[in-house]
Amino acid sequence: MKYYLDEDLSPRIAELLRKRGVDCKSAHEIRMVQATDLEQLMFAAGKKRCLVTRNRDDFIRLTVQFFNDHLQHCGVLIIPHTIPGDQFSLIAKALAAYARKHPKGMHPYTIDFLTSG
């Protein structure tokens, strides 16, 4: 599984994931910080990466739009607000565990929620 972190997540998470052997890029690292949500999802889809975000509502709406427009993406993984955004190590650990459970990635249009356990 390859991840692309939305701008609402710290690039430190991407660094921690790479140290765990997980392929991860951050919007901050590739200068996509001011991109729209649509541009973020298009970028992730084009690079065959699962988009990871805390922005649940917009990316659920965009997934429906992608489905209706026959545009595939490689999944959206939502980090719920029950997981504190400043807990970078916890988030990285949970994302690494998720990647191990889904080595081939997510099915197109899939939306899932990360758990810390």
PEVENBEL-V665042 format. One record per backbone hydrogen bond with DSSP energy under -0.5 kcal/mol. NH is the residue of the N-H (numbers start at 0). CO is the residue of the C=O. Records with the same first field share a line. If there is no record, write none. Layout:
NH = CO, CO
This chain:
2 = 22
3 = 49
4 = 24
5 = 51
8 = 5
12 = 9
13 = 9
14 = 10
15 = 11
16 = 12
17 = 13
18 = 14
19 = 15, 16
20 = 17
21 = 16
22 = 0
23 = 21
24 = 2
26 = 4
29 = 25
30 = 27
31 = 26
34 = 31
39 = 35
40 = 36
41 = 37
42 = 38
43 = 39
44 = 40
45 = 41
46 = 42
47 = 44
48 = 43
49 = 1
50 = 74
51 = 3
52 = 76
55 = 53
58 = 54
59 = 55
60 = 56
61 = 57
62 = 58
63 = 59
64 = 60
65 = 61
66 = 62
67 = 63
68 = 64
69 = 66
70 = 65
71 = 69
73 = 48
75 = 109
76 = 50
77 = 75, 111
78 = 52
79 = 77, 113
82 = 79
83 = 81
86 = 83
87 = 85
90 = 86
91 = 87
92 = 88
93 = 89
94 = 90
95 = 91
96 = 92
97 = 93
98 = 94
99 = 95
100 = 96
101 = 97
102 = 99
104 = 101
105 = 73
108 = 72
109 = 106
111 = 75
113 = 77
